Amino acid sequence: MRKLILSMHVSLDGFVGGPKGELDWVHVDKDIFNYTGALTTEADIALYGRVTYDMMEAYWPTAANKPDASPHDIQHSDWYNKTEKVVISKSLKGKTLSNTRIISDNIAEEVSHLKEGTGKNILIFGSPSAAQTLMLENLIDDYWLFVNPVLLGQGIPLFKNIKEKIKLKLAFEHAFSSGVVCLHYQTIH
């Protein structure tokens, strides 16, 4: 059975975006990119909400072709282009997109079927609305939270409308020299 893994940057006070979705507070560098590379090598499905999918589609398909492409850009672009994409979206319902499956209805059931399939893991980068929907159904197996040393005070919360307790155990943590700390939690089912 596949694992559904959430990888998300979060402020110390639990926000994943500023009030207008701004991400100028997120710290990423070579060390963090190298560290998260393990997530992509172990995943063959990328799951997104529509907004994050649009951002990814605008950059990753051609990122490796840019003259100043970093090793991370090349690696991630190659992974992105080969990986099946799944987008949770009502606004894309009925659309046909290359190498992309749209889930608009019966989200919990459809994602459960994906998890029951064979293959590598399913990886969610960002996509707070999709993550919140999946949390409500307790479908996320692993949380890789990259806690940035900043307090936003307001913005888009990661944890919203959770109705039932979800028990987690800390699998490991890693502190980066930038002050970002990765906390890897596994869901106790």
N, C-alpha and C positions, 0 to 999 in steps of 0.2 A: 504494500500500500504506500502511496506517495505521501510525503509530508507537505503541508502548506506552511510556508515560512514567510513571515513578515519582516522586512528590513526597512527601518524607518528612522530618520533623524528626528529628534525631539528636544525641546528645550527642557531645562531642569524643572520648570513648572508645568510640563505636560503638553505643550503646544507643538504642532507640526508645521505650522505656518503662521505668519503674522495676521492681523485683522483682514488684510486684503490678499492673503495667501502668499505674501512675500517670504522668500527663503534666503535673504541676504545675511542672516545670522548663522546659517548652516556652514560648518567648517568641514571641508573635504580636502584631502591632500593625498600624496602618493602612498603614504603608510595606510591610510584608510582604504584607498582603492585596492591596494595589494591584499589587505586583510579581507575585504569583501569579495575578492575574486573567487575565493573558495565557495561562496554561495552560488555563483553562476555556473561553475564547473559541475556542481551537483544538481543543477536544475535544467529541465528541458521544456518547461512551460513558464511564461511570464504572465502574471495576472495583474491587470490595471483597472482603475476607474477611468472614465472617459477623459477627464482633464489631464491626468498623468500620462495616459496613452498618447494624447495629442502632443504633449511636450516631448515624449520619447520619440515619437514618429518624426517630429520636426528636426531632431538632431542625430539620433543613433544610426539610421540606415546609411548615412554617408560620412559619419565621423572619422572613419579610418582613412578616408580618401583625402582629407585635408592636409596641406603641406606641413602644418605644425602639430599633427596628431601625436598624442602621447602614447606610450605603450598601453596604458589603460584604455584610451580611446579605441585603439586598434583591437584589443582583446574584447572589449565590451561590445563594440560594433559588430564584430564577427559573431559573438554569442547572440546578440539581439537579432541579427538577420537570419540565423539558423533556427532560432527558438520559436515554437508556436506561441502566439499571443492570444490571451483571452481577456476580453474587455467586458466589465460589468457596466451596462449602460442602457437606459431607457431611450435616450435620444438617438442612439445608433441602431435601434431595433429595425430589423429587416435589411440592413445594409450588408453589402458583401465587400470585405476587405482582404487583401492578400495575406495569407498565412495567419489570419486572425479570426477568432470565433467570438461572436457577440452573445452575451447572456443578458437578457432583458427580463425574463420571467423565471419563476421557480429557482431563484438564485441558490438557495441552500441545497436543493436537490441536485442541480447541475454541477455545483462545485463538489458535492459529495461523490458524484459519479466520476469526476476528474480524479479525485483522490483515490478512488477504488481502482483506477486504471493502472497499467504497468508503465514503468519508465522511471525517470528521475523525479526530483522534487518539483513543486510548484512554488514560484517565488513572486512575492508582491514587493515591489519597490514603491515606497510612497503610497499614494492612493488612499488618503484617509477615509473618504466616504465608503469605498469598497471594503477597507479594513474594518470599519465600524460595523458594516452590514455582516461581515463574516464573523466578527467577535460575538455579535448577538446570537449567532447560531453555534458558537463555540467550535468553529471549524479551523481555527488557526492552531497549528501544532507547536511552532517555535516563533518566538519574538526576538528579533535582533534589534535592540534599541540602541541607537547611537546618541547618547545624552550629551548635548552641547552645553558648555558652561555659560549659559545665558538665561536670564529670566525675562520673558516677554510680557507677562502680565495680562495679555489678552491675545486672542487669535483663534486659530482652528485647533480644537482639542483633539488629542489622539483617542482618548477614552470618553465616549459619549453614550448616554442612554443604556448603559449596561444594566440589565435587569436581574441577572443571576451571577453569583460569585463564580469566577473562573480561577481555579487554583493553579499556581505556577511554581516551578522550582528553578532555581538559578543553576544553569549548566556550567557557565563560566563567565568571567568578566575580563576585559582587557582595557587598560588605560593607555591612551596615546599621548605623545609628548605635547600635542596641541591642547590637551585638557579634555578632549572628547573621551568618553568612556563607553565602550560597547558592553551592554548587558545582554547576555543570551539566556532567555528563559524558555523552558519547555512546559507545555500545558500538561497538567496531570488529569488524565481522562478517567 
